[in-house]
Amino acid sequence: MRILIVEDDPILADGLTRSFEQIGYALDCAHHGEQADSMLATQNYDLVVLDLGLPKMDGFEVLRRLRKRGDRVPVLILTARDEVQSRVTGLDIGADDYLTKPFDLAELEARMRALIRRGQFGASATLVFSQLTLDTAGRQASVNGQPLELSARELGVLEIFMLRAGRVVSKEQIMERLCNWDKEVGDNAIEVYVHRLRKKLEPSGIRIRTIRGLGYLLEHAENA
């Protein structure tokens, strides 16, 4: 999951980024409206958390431009503006949810999970491959109902493989989904994540096969 946080308060933006990265999301952060508009025009996101009182371009205009481009990514407005008219305007021009500051982090996370489920997978955010299950909103993987202990990065890699199960996934595709706007994930790091994930999945009869020169393939071990 890749999320864009649009927030001009550096302390709040940093706190949200750290919290959501620990859950396993890939996070980008924009600090003014023009930057957010540029990032949204060139990158794909699974969710946008958008402040309204932004310098250079306010959140309403960022949202209007996003929807005018036909982008239906879920948008949660997170703002200090608590008047009814601001909520009405935000929802009318295309926001999916609205939360006012100050807020409880647990509530924000719950609202984000709901929007991700609704936006990407309809009623369910659960991916299934044989006996392997991944709750993409709750950030939990399991085999035959037994939880798998995976790091945030390992969860991110597994999500990519399960979304493309049966198809080859290149390193470039993994990097695109894992890296932040200003932080790159290198080849060596990808190999480490895949190696660790492979070892944890092999006892379940699921393997990640290396396709030389192309990438990786999630498959059943009996297909070898």
N, C-alpha and C positions, 0 to 999 in steps of 0.2 A: 504494500500500500504506500502510495506517495501523496503527501499532504502539503499544501501551501498555507503557511501562516502569514497573514498580512496584518502587521501590527507595528505602529511607530514607537511604542514604548519599549526601549531595548531590554529593560529588566523583565517585563512580562513576556516579550518575545523569546528571550533566552530561557526563561523558566518553562514555557510551553514546549519549546523545542527539546529541552532536556527530558521533560516528562514523557513526551510521545516517542522519542527515540528509544527510551528504555523499554517501552512497550513493544517496539519492533517496527515502527513506521519509519519510512524515509521522509525527512523533513526538509523543505526549503522555506526560507523566510524573506519576505519583502517588507521594507520599512517605509515606503511611500507609494502612492497610487500609481505613478507612472511606471515604477519598477514592477509592481504587481501586474499591471496591464501587459507589459512586455513579456513577463514570464508566462503568463496565462496564454498569450498568443503563440508561444513557441514550445511549450511543454505540456504534457498530458498529466493530469492529476486525478486522484480518486476522491479528493475532498478539498474544499477551500474554507479556511476559517478567516473571516474578513471583518476588520475594524471599519468603522464609518468615518471617524474623524482623522483622516490621513492628510499629510502634506502633499502638495503638487497635484493631486487628483483625489477627490473624496471617494469613499467606498461605494456610494450609490452609482457614481459614474463608472467605476471599475466593473461593477455588476452589470450595468446597462451594456457596456461594450462586450463583456463576456457573453451575455445572452444574444446580443445582436450577431455575434459570430456563429451562433448556433451551438455553442458549447453547453451541454447539459450537466456538467459536473455539479454534484451537490455543493451548496454554499450555506455555511452557517455564519450568520452575522453575530459578532461578539463585540459589544459596544457599551459605552457608558450612557448612551442616549436611551432613556427609558420612557419617553413620551409615546403615546399611542400612535400618533401620526408617523413617527419614524418607523415603528414596527410595521404599520400598514404599508408604507411606501416600500420598505425593503422587501416584504413578501410579494407585493404587487409587481415589482420589477424583476422578480425571479429568485429571491432567496428561498431556501428550503426550511430554514429554522432561524430562530432569533433568540439570543441569550444576552442578558444585560450584566454589566459589571457593577459591583463585585459578584463573583460567581463561585460555585463549588467545583473543584476540579473533577470530582467523581461524576457530577451531573454533566459537565462538558464532555467527558469521555463517553458517557452513556449516549448522549445525543449524537456524538460523532459516529459511534458504532451503529446506531439506528440509521443514520443517513448513508453510511457505507453499504449496509445491507440493502437498503431501498434503492440506492443509486447503481450499484454494480451487479447485484445478484437478485434483484427483485425482493422476494420475501425471505430469502435465505442467503447467508454469507458463508455457507459451509461448502467446502470442496471435498470431493471423495474420489479416491483412487484405490480400488480393491478394498482392503481392510484399513487403509490409511485415510484419516479424516483431518481436515484443517478448518478450524473456525477462524476465518480471516478477520472478523470484527473483534472477537475475544482474544485473538492471538494465542491459540492453543491447538497443538497437534496431538493426535492420539492414534494408536494402532490397536484394533479390536477393543476399543474403549479404554485402553490404558494410556495415560498421558506420556508424551515424549518430552524429555528434558532438552529443549533447544534454546540456543541463544537468540537474541533479537535478529541478528544477521542470518542465522541458519533458518529461522522462520521465514525471513524475506526470500531467501533462495528457494526454499521448499514451495512457497506460494507461487513463484514463477514457474517452477517445474510442473506443479499441479494444474495451473491454468493452461499449460501447453502440453499436458500429458499425451504421450504418443508421438510428439513432435520434437525435433532437435531444437535445443535452446543454445544459442551462441553466448560466448562470454560478453559480447557487446550488449546483448539484451539484458543480461543479468546486471551489468554495470549501470545501464540506463535506469533500471528500476530501483537499484540500491543507493546510488550516489545522490548526494544533495547538490544544490546549485553550485556551491562553492567548495565541495569536498568530493574528490574522486576516489573510486575504489579500484585498486590496481589488479592486474592479472594474478599476481601471487596471492593476494587476499581472497580472490574468487576461488582459486584452487584449494586454499585452506578450508574455506566454508564448505565447499563441495566434498572434500575429503572427510571432514567431520560428520557431515550429514549422511554421507554414504555408509559410514561405519554404524551409525545409529539406525539406519533403515534396513541394512542387510539381514539382521535376524528375523525380520518380518516377511522376507521373501520378495522384497522390493529393492531394486537396485538402480543406481545412476550410472549409466554406461557412457564412457568417453568415446565420442565419434571423432576420430583424428581429423584435425583441420576444420571441423565444423562446430563442435560444442559438446553438449551432453543430452542424454535421453533418459527420461524416467520410464522404467518398464518393470514387468514382473521378471523375477530371476529365471523362471523356466523358459523365457523367450530367448535366453542366451544361446 
